[in-house]
Amino acid sequence: MPQRSSQPHTVVLLVDENSNPFEMSCAIEIFGLRRPELGRELYDFRLCAAEPATRMRDGFFTLTGVAGLDAAEEADTLIVPNRPDTDAPRAPRVLDVVRRAHARGARLVGFCSGAFTIAEAGLLDGRRAACHWMWADAFRARFPGVRLESDVLFVDDGDILTASGSASALDLGLHVVRRDHGAEVANHVSRRLVFAAHRDGGQRQFVERPVPDVPDESLGPLVAWAQERLGEPLTVADLAARAAVSPATLHRRFRAQLGTTPLAWLTGERVALACRLIERGEERLDVVAARSGLGTAANLRARVRRETGLSPSAYRRRFGPAAGEAVRV
């Protein structure tokens, strides 16, 4: 996890021939926009490409006016190229840039088919990765030494992070923001996106979204209701009763609409709330545990460490007011 410093973390997006415009836009939206309301710059974001003019996917448009590959040499985080024609090899000089970035300690991020680029550079053998379900079999056949995790949104393997499909680029991008700047800032960025602040990487890629019958079976009202009551002793049975369905039916709806279980969703929301409370300056772990609905300080410690890799005290040192950069959003 990058340390706070006076200089913002440099994120460089490397665009190559036939790259997907959607993932490029996700990266720009999350890492490239200025956020004056936060009182500081989160990232120094740059685009670079191997050629002066780069034809994007299916010739939708040609990207010009961006920096050359030299810009990637300054990246703290390098977002590698992706594209739908995964069988076509990357240019050797593009792969060399990726290898050099990794060798000097830069974080690598691959969106959608970006895992192919990192694997082709020889950096994923023996490591965990995610890619789009549509290419999972092809990926395994081509890179048998990689521990591909099927049917997950994204994989965080420390200094190499990979997302599965196009929309999960937003999930992984927000996960990176949360790792770098804490839950409060990530929540602010997600609100600007009008996107879920946190979806665990282990959630399913493929989420069924059938046309709802009447009455509307959307989980939106139930989720909003529960988010306002996380500190209360809510259970899955309480959620089912509020939705006027059986626990089994609620479980099916959560799986279909959110790709997770009601209990996993509820726990994730409570951990996110606990992190925000710590960032806002609450030092009493029993109070944080009670207000977030996690119950005990012991459970709080276990859940926060599982989610962030940090103990609550280490999380406070990294993201709390004592760090000198408390943000009220």
C-alpha positions, 0 to 999 in steps of 0.5 A: 500500500503506497505511503502518504507523501507530499507528492501524489501517487503517479498512475500511468495508463498505457494504451496500445493498438485496439485497446478498449475505450471503456476501461480507459474511461474508467481509469480516467474517471477514477484516477484522472479527475481533479477532486478539489472538494477533498483538498488534495490531489489523490493521483497524478494521472497520465496517458501514454502510448507506443505510437503517436496515433493509436487506433482504438478497438474496432476503429471507433476512434484514434487516440493522439496527443498523449505521451510516449512510452517514456512516461511509463518509466515514472509510474508508481502504478501502471495500468497495462493495455487490454484488447479483445483480440487476446491471441494477438501478441503484444509488441515487445517494447510494450512488454518490456515497459511492463517488465521494467515497471514491475522490476522497479517496484511499480504496482501493475493493474490489468482490466478485463483482458489486461491479465493476458498482457501481464502474463505474456510479460512473464510476470504472473507465473505462480500468481493469482489473477482474474480475467473475463469469464469468456476468455478463461479457458483460453487463458488457462491453455495459454498460461497454465502456470497462472492461478486463474480464479474463475468467476470473481470480480477482481484479484488483489495479489499485492503488487499485481491486481487484475479485474475480470470484465469491463465493469469490474474495472470500476470495482478494482479501481475503487478498491485501489483508491480504498487501499491507497486513501481509505474507505472515506475517500473511496466512498466519496469517489464512488458517490461521484460515480453513482456506483457501489462503494464496495463490492468484494473481489470474490463476488461472482462475475456473471450476475443474472439480471432478468426482467423483473416481474410485478411487483418489482423485486429490486433490492435497492429499497432493502439495501438503502433501508439496511444501510441506515441501520447497520448499527442495529442487530440486523440479521438475514432473517430481519432483511427477509422479513423487511422484504416480505420474503423467505430467507431462501428467496432473499438469498437467491435475489442477492445472488442474482442481483448483487452476486453475493449472499445477504450475510456477506453483503451485510458484513462488508457494509459494516466493515466499510462503516467501521473504517469510515468511523476510524478515519473520522477519529473514533479511537474506542474500538468498542464504540466503532464495533457497536456503531458499525454492527460488528458487535465486539472489538475482537470481531472488529479487529478480525474483520478489518484485518481481513478486509484491509490487511491492517489492524484497526490501530495500523489503519488509524495511523494510515488513514485517521486524523492523526495522519494530518489529512482527515477528509470530511466528505 
